[in-house]
Amino acid sequence: MILNQSEIEALLKDVGAWLTGHFLLTSGLHSNQYIQCQRIMQYPRHGMMLAEALVDKVMKAGLKPMAVVGPALGAIHWEVYVAHALDKARAQDPIRGVFAERPDGKFEIRRGIELNPGEPVLVVEDVTTTGGSALKVVELLRELGASPIGVGTVIDRSGGKIDFGVPFFSLVQLNLASYEPAACPHCQAGEPLVKPGSSKQKVG
């Protein structure tokens, strides 16, 4: 069964992945809503349903990636689910799921994994706000000689405004409010700021 947007939104809320409060996003922006996709990715059944919905869009567009690469840490698990869904759908050569990490601030493909020259790659991330991380992975793949052919995300918070230079696929488009720190009404109201991605500690 391929999930639609309303079903995915309901699933996110059911597992507690859709949070409200005052949050520092990875992009540096602030928001009163945060989608913590790892809360849904911890369940392989749910992760695979999301992956199958994304792969359905990718295949209908005629793309045939041979590897799926996502930025760590947000895309860890997600890139493997998407690679597995592609494997099931195409039943050809094995599809690889790889994460890009940045030990020194710049994304790298490490741990003995190499991408082949011209290898078609789908870049995935969990939530897209400014698209900065995915864009950096796209640039990395081109530097390595691979061929990024698309970008896929679970949640697009950008309103479809980002141009990756390749087709962009999302499962859910949300127009959630986000603010520059200096203009954040929640900061002005003195509400504690939380960075939920890696810590429960208050920021600032």
Secondary structure, DSSP 4 states (H G I P E B T S, - for coil): ----HHHHHHHHHHTT-EEEEEEE-TTS-EEEEEE-THHHHTSHHHHHHHHHHHHHHHHHTT---SEEEEETTTTTTHHHHHHHHHHHHH-SSPPEEEEEB-TTSS-B--TT--PPTT-EEEEEEEEESS-HHHHHHHHHHHHTT-EEEEEEEEEE-S-S----SS-EEEEEE-----B-GGG-HHHHTTPPEE-TTT--SEE-
